Amino acid sequence: MRALLVAGTAFVLSIAAAYAAALTPDEIKATFFNGQAFTAASPGNVKFKMVFAADGKMTRTPLAKAGARSDGTWKLSNDGFCTTWKGSGERCFKVMTAGTNKWSVMQGSTVIATWAK
């Protein structure tokens, strides 16, 4: 029974992954890096207002008491984008569709944020 459950879960996850499409760097830029605010939520559900300006600058502002305001820079990569927040090194990500007006920001196979518009 347990093997059947594991196999079924793996099957469902593989189907879900097949329907999740990665945004190209140009799609990321057009959708998010245009100076318009959108919401980001961490895996712990800390929410931020994010603004990525066309000039390569970005800001995040917490929507509640949790989280810290910060700013930094962004650039497109071959398969996604990279950010450098003040006081941190560069980190690169992919953006995957995750439903209507929702996207998962992935570092490798780990979801590090969910973006919504």
Biopython code that builds the backbone (N, CA, C, O; Angstrom):
import numpy as np
from Bio.PDB.StructureBuilder import StructureBuilder

atoms = [
    (1, "MET", "N", (0.824, -1.193, 0.000)),
    (1, "MET", "CA", (0.000, 0.000, 0.000)),
    (1, "MET", "C", (0.867, 1.255, 0.000)),
    (1, "MET", "O", (0.609, 2.210, -0.732)),
    (2, "ARG", "N", (1.902, 1.228, 0.841)),
    (2, "ARG", "CA", (2.790, 2.388, 0.922)),
    (2, "ARG", "C", (3.485, 2.642, -0.417)),
    (2, "ARG", "O", (3.612, 3.789, -0.844)),
    (3, "ALA", "N", (3.934, 1.575, -1.075)),
    (3, "ALA", "CA", (4.595, 1.708, -2.371)),
    (3, "ALA", "C", (3.648, 2.319, -3.391)),
    (3, "ALA", "O", (4.057, 3.133, -4.219)),
    (4, "LEU", "N", (2.385, 1.925, -3.332)),
    (4, "LEU", "CA", (1.387, 2.475, -4.233)),
    (4, "LEU", "C", (1.191, 3.969, -3.983)),
    (4, "LEU", "O", (1.071, 4.751, -4.926)),
    (5, "LEU", "N", (1.160, 4.358, -2.720)),
    (5, "LEU", "CA", (1.017, 5.771, -2.365)),
    (5, "LEU", "C", (2.205, 6.581, -2.866)),
    (5, "LEU", "O", (2.026, 7.660, -3.430)),
    (6, "VAL", "N", (3.415, 6.071, -2.666)),
    (6, "VAL", "CA", (4.622, 6.764, -3.133)),
    (6, "VAL", "C", (4.612, 6.878, -4.649)),
    (6, "VAL", "O", (4.918, 7.941, -5.188)),
    (7, "ALA", "N", (4.272, 5.819, -5.335)),
    (7, "ALA", "CA", (4.220, 5.835, -6.791)),
    (7, "ALA", "C", (3.161, 6.815, -7.288)),
    (7, "ALA", "O", (3.391, 7.548, -8.251)),
    (8, "GLY", "N", (2.018, 6.828, -6.642)),
    (8, "GLY", "CA", (0.953, 7.759, -7.029)),
    (8, "GLY", "C", (1.364, 9.199, -6.819)),
    (8, "GLY", "O", (1.090, 10.050, -7.665)),
    (9, "THR", "N", (2.016, 9.485, -5.706)),
    (9, "THR", "CA", (2.486, 10.842, -5.429)),
    (9, "THR", "C", (3.517, 11.270, -6.462)),
    (9, "THR", "O", (3.459, 12.393, -6.963)),
    (10, "ALA", "N", (4.448, 10.402, -6.782)),
    (10, "ALA", "CA", (5.470, 10.705, -7.784)),
    (10, "ALA", "C", (4.827, 10.994, -9.139)),
    (10, "ALA", "O", (5.255, 11.902, -9.850)),
    (11, "PHE", "N", (3.807, 10.226, -9.492)),
    (11, "PHE", "CA", (3.113, 10.421, -10.758)),
    (11, "PHE", "C", (2.432, 11.791, -10.799)),
    (11, "PHE", "O", (2.554, 12.517, -11.785)),
    (12, "VAL", "N", (1.729, 12.138, -9.745)),
    (12, "VAL", "CA", (1.043, 13.434, -9.684)),
    (12, "VAL", "C", (2.049, 14.577, -9.778)),
    (12, "VAL", "O", (1.821, 15.545, -10.502)),
    (13, "LEU", "N", (3.160, 14.472, -9.051)),
    (13, "LEU", "CA", (4.177, 15.516, -9.095)),
    (13, "LEU", "C", (4.798, 15.640, -10.479)),
    (13, "LEU", "O", (5.098, 16.748, -10.924)),
    (14, "SER", "N", (4.994, 14.529, -11.159)),
    (14, "SER", "CA", (5.570, 14.596, -12.506)),
    (14, "SER", "C", (4.603, 15.259, -13.482)),
    (14, "SER", "O", (5.033, 15.990, -14.374)),
    (15, "ILE", "N", (3.313, 15.015, -13.325)),
    (15, "ILE", "CA", (2.316, 15.675, -14.176)),
    (15, "ILE", "C", (2.289, 17.168, -13.875)),
    (15, "ILE", "O", (2.256, 17.984, -14.796)),
    (16, "ALA", "N", (2.304, 17.532, -12.605)),
    (16, "ALA", "CA", (2.293, 18.947, -12.230)),
    (16, "ALA", "C", (3.516, 19.654, -12.784)),
    (16, "ALA", "O", (3.408, 20.777, -13.277)),
    (17, "ALA", "N", (4.679, 19.017, -12.711)),
    (17, "ALA", "CA", (5.897, 19.628, -13.233)),
    (17, "ALA", "C", (5.823, 19.797, -14.746)),
    (17, "ALA", "O", (6.350, 20.767, -15.291)),
    (18, "ALA", "N", (5.178, 18.867, -15.420)),
    (18, "ALA", "CA", (5.064, 18.962, -16.871)),
    (18, "ALA", "C", (4.226, 20.159, -17.288)),
    (18, "ALA", "O", (4.475, 20.756, -18.335)),
    (19, "TYR", "N", (3.226, 20.521, -16.472)),
    (19, "TYR", "CA", (2.375, 21.654, -16.802)),
    (19, "TYR", "C", (2.966, 22.982, -16.346)),
    (19, "TYR", "O", (2.541, 24.030, -16.832)),
    (20, "ALA", "N", (3.921, 22.975, -15.440)),
    (20, "ALA", "CA", (4.586, 24.194, -14.998)),
    (20, "ALA", "C", (5.613, 24.556, -16.059)),
    (20, "ALA", "O", (6.520, 23.776, -16.351)),
    (21, "ALA", "N", (5.466, 25.725, -16.623)),
    (21, "ALA", "CA", (6.376, 26.156, -17.671)),
    (21, "ALA", "C", (7.312, 27.221, -17.131)),
    (21, "ALA", "O", (6.907, 28.111, -16.384)),
    (22, "ALA", "N", (8.566, 27.111, -17.524)),
    (22, "ALA", "CA", (9.543, 28.125, -17.137)),
    (22, "ALA", "C", (9.365, 29.348, -18.024)),
    (22, "ALA", "O", (9.221, 29.229, -19.241)),
    (23, "LEU", "N", (9.376, 30.521, -17.408)),
    (23, "LEU", "CA", (9.352, 31.764, -18.176)),
    (23, "LEU", "C", (10.743, 32.008, -18.749)),
    (23, "LEU", "O", (11.746, 31.736, -18.090)),
    (24, "THR", "N", (10.801, 32.511, -19.950)),
    (24, "THR", "CA", (12.080, 32.892, -20.536)),
    (24, "THR", "C", (12.543, 34.188, -19.879)),
    (24, "THR", "O", (11.733, 34.895, -19.280)),
    (25, "PRO", "N", (13.821, 34.510, -19.978)),
    (25, "PRO", "CA", (14.275, 35.787, -19.431)),
    (25, "PRO", "C", (13.489, 36.986, -19.988)),
    (25, "PRO", "O", (13.188, 37.920, -19.244)),
    (26, "ASP", "N", (13.162, 36.969, -21.266)),
    (26, "ASP", "CA", (12.380, 38.079, -21.848)),
    (26, "ASP", "C", (10.969, 38.138, -21.256)),
    (26, "ASP", "O", (10.440, 39.228, -21.039)),
    (27, "GLU", "N", (10.357, 36.982, -20.993)),
    (27, "GLU", "CA", (9.030, 36.954, -20.362)),
    (27, "GLU", "C", (9.104, 37.462, -18.921)),
    (27, "GLU", "O", (8.209, 38.178, -18.472)),
    (28, "ILE", "N", (10.158, 37.098, -18.197)),
    (28, "ILE", "CA", (10.345, 37.593, -16.827)),
    (28, "ILE", "C", (10.452, 39.112, -16.847)),
    (28, "ILE", "O", (9.807, 39.795, -16.051)),
    (29, "LYS", "N", (11.262, 39.636, -17.752)),
    (29, "LYS", "CA", (11.450, 41.084, -17.846)),
    (29, "LYS", "C", (10.139, 41.791, -18.166)),
    (29, "LYS", "O", (9.794, 42.782, -17.523)),
    (30, "ALA", "N", (9.414, 41.292, -19.145)),
    (30, "ALA", "CA", (8.160, 41.942, -19.555)),
    (30, "ALA", "C", (7.087, 41.845, -18.465)),
    (30, "ALA", "O", (6.309, 42.781, -18.283)),
    (31, "THR", "N", (7.039, 40.736, -17.751)),
    (31, "THR", "CA", (5.991, 40.508, -16.755)),
    (31, "THR", "C", (6.286, 41.177, -15.417)),
    (31, "THR", "O", (5.381, 41.712, -14.777)),
    (32, "PHE", "N", (7.542, 41.149, -14.994)),
    (32, "PHE", "CA", (7.876, 41.594, -13.636)),
    (32, "PHE", "C", (8.859, 42.760, -13.561)),
    (32, "PHE", "O", (8.763, 43.573, -12.642)),
    (33, "PHE", "N", (9.780, 42.864, -14.480)),
    (33, "PHE", "CA", (10.870, 43.835, -14.351)),
    (33, "PHE", "C", (10.570, 45.089, -15.153)),
    (33, "PHE", "O", (11.372, 45.525, -15.978)),
    (34, "ASN", "N", (9.391, 45.664, -14.895)),
    (34, "ASN", "CA", (8.887, 46.801, -15.655)),
    (34, "ASN", "C", (8.510, 47.986, -14.769)),
    (34, "ASN", "O", (7.847, 48.916, -15.230)),
    (35, "GLY", "N", (8.923, 47.962, -13.511)),
    (35, "GLY", "CA", (8.630, 49.062, -12.594)),
    (35, "GLY", "C", (7.279, 48.976, -11.904)),
    (35, "GLY", "O", (6.959, 49.831, -11.078)),
    (36, "GLN", "N", (6.474, 47.955, -12.226)),
    (36, "GLN", "CA", (5.165, 47.798, -11.592)),
    (36, "GLN", "C", (5.279, 46.868, -10.384)),
    (36, "GLN", "O", (5.944, 45.834, -10.445)),
    (37, "ALA", "N", (4.629, 47.245, -9.296)),
    (37, "ALA", "CA", (4.684, 46.461, -8.064)),
    (37, "ALA", "C", (3.923, 45.143, -8.205)),
    (37, "ALA", "O", (2.918, 45.059, -8.911)),
    (38, "PHE", "N", (4.422, 44.128, -7.522)),
    (38, "PHE", "CA", (3.729, 42.849, -7.392)),
    (38, "PHE", "C", (4.032, 42.308, -6.002)),
    (38, "PHE", "O", (4.860, 42.869, -5.284)),
    (39, "THR", "N", (3.367, 41.221, -5.619)),
    (39, "THR", "CA", (3.529, 40.656, -4.289)),
    (39, "THR", "C", (4.388, 39.401, -4.346)),
    (39, "THR", "O", (4.228, 38.563, -5.233)),
    (40, "ALA", "N", (5.295, 39.284, -3.394)),
    (40, "ALA", "CA", (6.105, 38.075, -3.228)),
    (40, "ALA", "C", (5.850, 37.524, -1.837)),
    (40, "ALA", "O", (5.740, 38.279, -0.872)),
    (41, "ALA", "N", (5.755, 36.210, -1.738)),
    (41, "ALA", "CA", (5.576, 35.551, -0.441)),
    (41, "ALA", "C", (6.670, 34.509, -0.281)),
    (41, "ALA", "O", (6.934, 33.721, -1.189)),
    (42, "SER", "N", (7.305, 34.515, 0.890)),
    (42, "SER", "CA", (8.321, 33.513, 1.197)),
    (42, "SER", "C", (7.630, 32.188, 1.525)),
    (42, "SER", "O", (6.416, 32.165, 1.727)),
    (43, "PRO", "N", (8.385, 31.082, 1.581)),
    (43, "PRO", "CA", (7.778, 29.814, 1.991)),
    (43, "PRO", "C", (7.141, 29.895, 3.382)),
    (43, "PRO", "O", (6.214, 29.141, 3.676)),
    (44, "GLY", "N", (7.621, 30.793, 4.234)),
    (44, "GLY", "CA", (7.029, 30.994, 5.558)),
    (44, "GLY", "C", (5.889, 31.991, 5.557)),
    (44, "GLY", "O", (5.405, 32.382, 6.619)),
    (45, "ASN", "N", (5.446, 32.413, 4.356)),
    (45, "ASN", "CA", (4.339, 33.332, 4.123)),
    (45, "ASN", "C", (4.602, 34.770, 4.606)),
    (45, "ASN", "O", (3.667, 35.486, 4.965)),
    (46, "VAL", "N", (5.873, 35.182, 4.612)),
    (46, "VAL", "CA", (6.201, 36.589, 4.826)),
    (46, "VAL", "C", (6.011, 37.256, 3.468)),
    (46, "VAL", "O", (6.587, 36.820, 2.471)),
    (47, "LYS", "N", (5.190, 38.329, 3.430)),
    (47, "LYS", "CA", (4.840, 38.956, 2.153)),
    (47, "LYS", "C", (5.527, 40.303, 1.985)),
    (47, "LYS", "O", (5.716, 41.060, 2.938)),
    (48, "PHE", "N", (5.893, 40.574, 0.727)),
    (48, "PHE", "CA", (6.581, 41.800, 0.369)),
    (48, "PHE", "C", (5.946, 42.415, -0.872)),
    (48, "PHE", "O", (5.414, 41.709, -1.730)),
    (49, "LYS", "N", (6.010, 43.747, -0.954)),
    (49, "LYS", "CA", (5.743, 44.443, -2.215)),
    (49, "LYS", "C", (7.092, 44.532, -2.915)),
    (49, "LYS", "O", (8.055, 45.061, -2.358)),
    (50, "MET", "N", (7.156, 44.017, -4.129)),
    (50, "MET", "CA", (8.388, 44.009, -4.909)),
    (50, "MET", "C", (8.255, 44.955, -6.085)),
    (50, "MET", "O", (7.204, 45.026, -6.722)),
    (51, "VAL", "N", (9.334, 45.689, -6.373)),
    (51, "VAL", "CA", (9.391, 46.529, -7.569)),
    (51, "VAL", "C", (10.761, 46.321, -8.209)),
    (51, "VAL", "O", (11.794, 46.621, -7.610)),
    (52, "PHE", "N", (10.750, 45.807, -9.422)),
    (52, "PHE", "CA", (11.960, 45.641, -10.219)),
    (52, "PHE", "C", (11.877, 46.660, -11.358)),
    (52, "PHE", "O", (11.054, 46.510, -12.262)),
    (53, "ALA", "N", (12.711, 47.678, -11.321)),
    (53, "ALA", "CA", (12.693, 48.729, -12.338)),
    (53, "ALA", "C", (13.464, 48.280, -13.580)),
    (53, "ALA", "O", (14.346, 47.426, -13.500)),
    (54, "ALA", "N", (13.123, 48.860, -14.715)),
    (54, "ALA", "CA", (13.762, 48.508, -15.979)),
    (54, "ALA", "C", (15.255, 48.826, -15.986)),
    (54, "ALA", "O", (16.001, 48.260, -16.786)),
    (55, "ASP", "N", (15.702, 49.722, -15.106)),
    (55, "ASP", "CA", (17.120, 50.109, -15.071)),
    (55, "ASP", "C", (17.996, 49.143, -14.270)),
    (55, "ASP", "O", (19.183, 49.412, -14.080)),
    (56, "GLY", "N", (17.437, 48.024, -13.798)),
    (56, "GLY", "CA", (18.222, 47.034, -13.077)),
    (56, "GLY", "C", (18.213, 47.196, -11.571)),
    (56, "GLY", "O", (18.926, 46.476, -10.873)),
    (57, "LYS", "N", (17.423, 48.122, -11.054)),
    (57, "LYS", "CA", (17.323, 48.307, -9.606)),
    (57, "LYS", "C", (16.044, 47.647, -9.094)),
    (57, "LYS", "O", (15.075, 47.491, -9.836)),
    (58, "MET", "N", (16.053, 47.262, -7.814)),
    (58, "MET", "CA", (14.881, 46.611, -7.241)),
    (58, "MET", "C", (14.745, 46.980, -5.770)),
    (58, "MET", "O", (15.721, 47.316, -5.099)),
    (59, "THR", "N", (13.496, 46.907, -5.284)),
    (59, "THR", "CA", (13.211, 47.147, -3.875)),
    (59, "THR", "C", (12.204, 46.113, -3.396)),
    (59, "THR", "O", (11.406, 45.583, -4.168)),
    (60, "ARG", "N", (12.267, 45.844, -2.096)),
    (60, "ARG", "CA", (11.233, 45.024, -1.472)),
    (60, "ARG", "C", (10.835, 45.722, -0.174)),
    (60, "ARG", "O", (11.676, 46.213, 0.578)),
    (61, "THR", "N", (9.533, 45.748, 0.060)),
    (61, "THR", "CA", (8.978, 46.396, 1.239)),
    (61, "THR", "C", (8.045, 45.404, 1.909)),
    (61, "THR", "O", (7.112, 44.919, 1.268)),
    (62, "PRO", "N", (8.268, 45.083, 3.192)),
    (62, "PRO", "CA", (7.379, 44.127, 3.859)),
    (62, "PRO", "C", (5.951, 44.653, 3.932)),
    (62, "PRO", "O", (5.734, 45.851, 4.114)),
    (63, "LEU", "N", (4.986, 43.763, 3.792)),
    (63, "LEU", "CA", (3.579, 44.140, 3.868)),
    (63, "LEU", "C", (3.027, 43.996, 5.283)),
    (63, "LEU", "O", (1.861, 44.306, 5.526)),
    (64, "ALA", "N", (3.854, 43.530, 6.219)),
    (64, "ALA", "CA", (3.480, 43.419, 7.637)),
    (64, "ALA", "C", (4.742, 43.698, 8.452)),
    (64, "ALA", "O", (5.744, 44.168, 7.912)),
    (65, "LYS", "N", (4.690, 43.413, 9.728)),
    (65, "LYS", "CA", (5.844, 43.681, 10.585)),
    (65, "LYS", "C", (7.001, 42.718, 10.335)),
    (65, "LYS", "O", (8.154, 43.062, 10.598)),
    (66, "ALA", "N", (6.718, 41.532, 9.839)),
    (66, "ALA", "CA", (7.776, 40.561, 9.551)),
    (66, "ALA", "C", (8.496, 40.943, 8.266)),
    (66, "ALA", "O", (7.894, 41.530, 7.367)),
    (67, "GLY", "N", (9.770, 40.617, 8.174)),
    (67, "GLY", "CA", (10.549, 40.896, 6.980)),
    (67, "GLY", "C", (11.243, 42.233, 7.071)),
    (67, "GLY", "O", (10.907, 43.070, 7.909)),
    (68, "ALA", "N", (12.216, 42.426, 6.199)),
    (68, "ALA", "CA", (13.006, 43.656, 6.197)),
    (68, "ALA", "C", (12.963, 44.316, 4.835)),
    (68, "ALA", "O", (12.963, 43.643, 3.804)),
    (69, "ARG", "N", (12.927, 45.650, 4.840)),
    (69, "ARG", "CA", (12.997, 46.412, 3.601)),
    (69, "ARG", "C", (14.426, 46.315, 3.082)),
    (69, "ARG", "O", (15.378, 46.304, 3.861)),
    (70, "SER", "N", (14.568, 46.244, 1.769)),
    (70, "SER", "CA", (15.900, 46.190, 1.177)),
    (70, "SER", "C", (15.843, 46.671, -0.260)),
    (70, "SER", "O", (14.771, 46.816, -0.847)),
    (71, "ASP", "N", (17.021, 46.914, -0.810)),
    (71, "ASP", "CA", (17.117, 47.238, -2.224)),
    (71, "ASP", "C", (18.367, 46.575, -2.782)),
    (71, "ASP", "O", (19.251, 46.146, -2.041)),
    (72, "GLY", "N", (18.417, 46.504, -4.103)),
    (72, "GLY", "CA", (19.543, 45.854, -4.761)),
    (72, "GLY", "C", (19.439, 45.999, -6.259)),
    (72, "GLY", "O", (18.808, 46.923, -6.772)),
    (73, "THR", "N", (20.076, 45.063, -6.957)),
    (73, "THR", "CA", (20.090, 45.095, -8.416)),
    (73, "THR", "C", (19.702, 43.721, -8.964)),
    (73, "THR", "O", (19.834, 42.700, -8.288)),
    (74, "TRP", "N", (19.220, 43.728, -10.203)),
    (74, "TRP", "CA", (18.865, 42.492, -10.883)),
    (74, "TRP", "C", (19.475, 42.504, -12.275)),
    (74, "TRP", "O", (19.796, 43.560, -12.820)),
    (75, "LYS", "N", (19.631, 41.302, -12.845)),
    (75, "LYS", "CA", (20.021, 41.158, -14.249)),
    (75, "LYS", "C", (19.452, 39.845, -14.761)),
    (75, "LYS", "O", (19.230, 38.911, -13.992)),
    (76, "LEU", "N", (19.220, 39.783, -16.049)),
    (76, "LEU", "CA", (18.756, 38.541, -16.658)),
    (76, "LEU", "C", (19.929, 37.590, -16.814)),
    (76, "LEU", "O", (21.071, 38.017, -16.983)),
    (77, "SER", "N", (19.637, 36.289, -16.756)),
    (77, "SER", "CA", (20.641, 35.254, -17.003)),
    (77, "SER", "C", (20.203, 34.456, -18.222)),
    (77, "SER", "O", (19.205, 34.794, -18.858)),
    (78, "ASN", "N", (20.933, 33.411, -18.551)),
    (78, "ASN", "CA", (20.585, 32.595, -19.721)),
    (78, "ASN", "C", (19.223, 31.937, -19.598)),
    (78, "ASN", "O", (18.528, 31.774, -20.601)),
    (79, "ASP", "N", (18.818, 31.549, -18.367)),
    (79, "ASP", "CA", (17.556, 30.826, -18.200)),
    (79, "ASP", "C", (16.667, 31.408, -17.105)),
    (79, "ASP", "O", (15.747, 30.738, -16.636)),
    (80, "GLY", "N", (16.930, 32.640, -16.697)),
    (80, "GLY", "CA", (16.122, 33.268, -15.651)),
    (80, "GLY", "C", (16.660, 34.636, -15.301)),
    (80, "GLY", "O", (16.820, 35.495, -16.168)),
    (81, "PHE", "N", (16.943, 34.835, -14.004)),
    (81, "PHE", "CA", (17.465, 36.131, -13.563)),
    (81, "PHE", "C", (18.324, 35.938, -12.321)),
    (81, "PHE", "O", (18.259, 34.905, -11.654)),
    (82, "CYS", "N", (19.132, 36.958, -12.024)),
    (82, "CYS", "CA", (19.981, 36.961, -10.838)),
    (82, "CYS", "C", (19.741, 38.253, -10.071)),
    (82, "CYS", "O", (19.480, 39.299, -10.665)),
    (83, "THR", "N", (19.833, 38.172, -8.748)),
    (83, "THR", "CA", (19.674, 39.350, -7.898)),
    (83, "THR", "C", (20.872, 39.482, -6.970)),
    (83, "THR", "O", (21.533, 38.504, -6.621)),
    (84, "THR", "N", (21.126, 40.718, -6.587)),
    (84, "THR", "CA", (22.110, 41.018, -5.550)),
    (84, "THR", "C", (21.470, 42.034, -4.623)),
    (84, "THR", "O", (21.367, 43.212, -4.963)),
    (85, "TRP", "N", (21.033, 41.578, -3.439)),
    (85, "TRP", "CA", (20.461, 42.469, -2.438)),
    (85, "TRP", "C", (21.600, 43.099, -1.651)),
    (85, "TRP", "O", (22.666, 42.497, -1.521)),
    (86, "LYS", "N", (21.391, 44.295, -1.129)),
    (86, "LYS", "CA", (22.406, 44.965, -0.305)),
    (86, "LYS", "C", (22.897, 44.024, 0.786)),
    (86, "LYS", "O", (22.101, 43.444, 1.525)),
    (87, "GLY", "N", (24.208, 43.879, 0.879)),
    (87, "GLY", "CA", (24.787, 43.032, 1.917)),
    (87, "GLY", "C", (24.803, 41.552, 1.592)),
    (87, "GLY", "O", (25.197, 40.751, 2.440)),
    (88, "SER", "N", (24.387, 41.157, 0.390)),
    (88, "SER", "CA", (24.341, 39.740, 0.008)),
    (88, "SER", "C", (25.056, 39.531, -1.312)),
    (88, "SER", "O", (25.256, 40.470, -2.082)),
    (89, "GLY", "N", (25.433, 38.303, -1.562)),
    (89, "GLY", "CA", (26.024, 37.941, -2.844)),
    (89, "GLY", "C", (24.956, 37.675, -3.885)),
    (89, "GLY", "O", (23.765, 37.644, -3.577)),
    (90, "GLU", "N", (25.389, 37.485, -5.111)),
    (90, "GLU", "CA", (24.467, 37.223, -6.217)),
    (90, "GLU", "C", (23.858, 35.820, -6.091)),
    (90, "GLU", "O", (24.545, 34.852, -5.765)),
    (91, "ARG", "N", (22.548, 35.743, -6.360)),
    (91, "ARG", "CA", (21.818, 34.477, -6.409)),
    (91, "ARG", "C", (20.986, 34.462, -7.683)),
    (91, "ARG", "O", (20.419, 35.483, -8.071)),
    (92, "CYS", "N", (20.912, 33.308, -8.332)),
    (92, "CYS", "CA", (20.194, 33.211, -9.605)),
    (92, "CYS", "C", (19.013, 32.248, -9.482)),
    (92, "CYS", "O", (19.038, 31.293, -8.705)),
    (93, "PHE", "N", (17.975, 32.533, -10.277)),
    (93, "PHE", "CA", (16.700, 31.844, -10.152)),
    (93, "PHE", "C", (16.057, 31.605, -11.516)),
    (93, "PHE", "O", (16.426, 32.220, -12.516)),
    (94, "LYS", "N", (15.087, 30.696, -11.526)),
    (94, "LYS", "CA", (14.163, 30.501, -12.636)),
    (94, "LYS", "C", (12.783, 30.859, -12.124)),
    (94, "LYS", "O", (12.537, 30.832, -10.918)),
    (95, "VAL", "N", (11.881, 31.195, -13.033)),
    (95, "VAL", "CA", (10.495, 31.486, -12.676)),
    (95, "VAL", "C", (9.607, 30.496, -13.419)),
    (95, "VAL", "O", (9.683, 30.371, -14.641)),
    (96, "MET", "N", (8.758, 29.790, -12.659)),
    (96, "MET", "CA", (7.866, 28.781, -13.220)),
    (96, "MET", "C", (6.415, 29.200, -12.994)),
    (96, "MET", "O", (6.083, 29.763, -11.951)),
    (97, "THR", "N", (5.559, 28.927, -13.964)),
    (97, "THR", "CA", (4.133, 29.186, -13.763)),
    (97, "THR", "C", (3.630, 28.290, -12.637)),
    (97, "THR", "O", (4.066, 27.148, -12.494)),
    (98, "ALA", "N", (2.692, 28.832, -11.829)),
    (98, "ALA", "CA", (2.175, 28.070, -10.687)),
    (98, "ALA", "C", (0.679, 28.270, -10.524)),
    (98, "ALA", "O", (0.146, 28.079, -9.431)),
    (99, "GLY", "N", (-0.003, 28.648, -11.586)),
    (99, "GLY", "CA", (-1.441, 28.885, -11.518)),
    (99, "GLY", "C", (-1.772, 30.230, -12.127)),
    (99, "GLY", "O", (-0.902, 30.912, -12.668)),
    (100, "THR", "N", (-3.027, 30.604, -12.035)),
    (100, "THR", "CA", (-3.477, 31.874, -12.582)),
    (100, "THR", "C", (-2.860, 33.023, -11.789)),
    (100, "THR", "O", (-3.081, 33.149, -10.585)),
    (101, "ASN", "N", (-2.090, 33.849, -12.472)),
    (101, "ASN", "CA", (-1.426, 35.013, -11.871)),
    (101, "ASN", "C", (-0.531, 34.652, -10.690)),
    (101, "ASN", "O", (-0.370, 35.450, -9.766)),
    (102, "LYS", "N", (0.059, 33.437, -10.714)),
    (102, "LYS", "CA", (0.995, 32.998, -9.684)),
    (102, "LYS", "C", (2.194, 32.340, -10.347)),
    (102, "LYS", "O", (2.055, 31.624, -11.339)),
    (103, "TRP", "N", (3.378, 32.590, -9.786)),
    (103, "TRP", "CA", (4.611, 32.040, -10.302)),
    (103, "TRP", "C", (5.488, 31.603, -9.145)),
    (103, "TRP", "O", (5.501, 32.244, -8.094)),
    (104, "SER", "N", (6.225, 30.510, -9.332)),
    (104, "SER", "CA", (7.180, 30.033, -8.330)),
    (104, "SER", "C", (8.571, 30.475, -8.741)),
    (104, "SER", "O", (8.993, 30.262, -9.878)),
    (105, "VAL", "N", (9.279, 31.093, -7.805)),
    (105, "VAL", "CA", (10.673, 31.475, -8.029)),
    (105, "VAL", "C", (11.513, 30.330, -7.486)),
    (105, "VAL", "O", (11.451, 30.009, -6.299)),
    (106, "MET", "N", (12.296, 29.720, -8.359)),
    (106, "MET", "CA", (13.022, 28.498, -8.039)),
    (106, "MET", "C", (14.529, 28.741, -7.996)),
    (106, "MET", "O", (15.091, 29.398, -8.872)),
    (107, "GLN", "N", (15.167, 28.204, -6.971)),
    (107, "GLN", "CA", (16.622, 28.118, -6.949)),
    (107, "GLN", "C", (16.922, 26.625, -6.963)),
    (107, "GLN", "O", (16.759, 25.937, -5.955)),
    (108, "GLY", "N", (17.359, 26.138, -8.109)),
    (108, "GLY", "CA", (17.465, 24.694, -8.302)),
    (108, "GLY", "C", (16.067, 24.105, -8.277)),
    (108, "GLY", "O", (15.198, 24.545, -9.030)),
    (109, "SER", "N", (15.837, 23.117, -7.424)),
    (109, "SER", "CA", (14.509, 22.498, -7.331)),
    (109, "SER", "C", (13.717, 23.019, -6.127)),
    (109, "SER", "O", (12.669, 22.471, -5.788)),
    (110, "THR", "N", (14.223, 24.080, -5.482)),
    (110, "THR", "CA", (13.584, 24.619, -4.286)),
    (110, "THR", "C", (12.804, 25.892, -4.581)),
    (110, "THR", "O", (13.339, 26.821, -5.186)),
    (111, "VAL", "N", (11.547, 25.940, -4.161)),
    (111, "VAL", "CA", (10.750, 27.155, -4.287)),
    (111, "VAL", "C", (11.201, 28.105, -3.185)),
    (111, "VAL", "O", (11.105, 27.776, -2.002)),
    (112, "ILE", "N", (11.695, 29.294, -3.569)),
    (112, "ILE", "CA", (12.131, 30.251, -2.548)),
    (112, "ILE", "C", (11.146, 31.403, -2.384)),
    (112, "ILE", "O", (11.233, 32.170, -1.425)),
    (113, "ALA", "N", (10.200, 31.524, -3.331)),
    (113, "ALA", "CA", (9.163, 32.556, -3.226)),
    (113, "ALA", "C", (8.050, 32.239, -4.199)),
    (113, "ALA", "O", (8.234, 31.514, -5.177)),
    (114, "THR", "N", (6.881, 32.805, -3.905)),
    (114, "THR", "CA", (5.757, 32.768, -4.833)),
    (114, "THR", "C", (5.411, 34.209, -5.169)),
    (114, "THR", "O", (5.184, 35.028, -4.279)),
    (115, "TRP", "N", (5.374, 34.509, -6.453)),
    (115, "TRP", "CA", (5.027, 35.856, -6.918)),
    (115, "TRP", "C", (3.592, 35.850, -7.410)),
    (115, "TRP", "O", (3.136, 34.881, -8.018)),
    (116, "ALA", "N", (2.878, 36.947, -7.142)),
    (116, "ALA", "CA", (1.481, 37.063, -7.580)),
    (116, "ALA", "C", (1.216, 38.459, -8.081)),
    (116, "ALA", "O", (1.824, 39.430, -7.631)),
    (117, "LYS", "N", (0.293, 38.543, -9.025)),
    (117, "LYS", "CA", (-0.154, 39.834, -9.569)),
    (117, "LYS", "C", (-1.649, 39.884, -9.475)),
    (117, "LYS", "O", (-2.259, 40.876, -9.873)),
]
sb = StructureBuilder()
sb.init_structure("model")
sb.init_model(0)
sb.init_chain("A")
sb.init_seg("    ")
for serial, (resi, resn, name, xyz) in enumerate(atoms, 1):
    if name == "N":
        sb.init_residue(resn, " ", resi, " ")
    sb.init_atom(name, np.array(xyz, "f"), 0.0, 1.0, " ", f" {name:<3s}", serial, name[0])
structure = sb.get_structure()
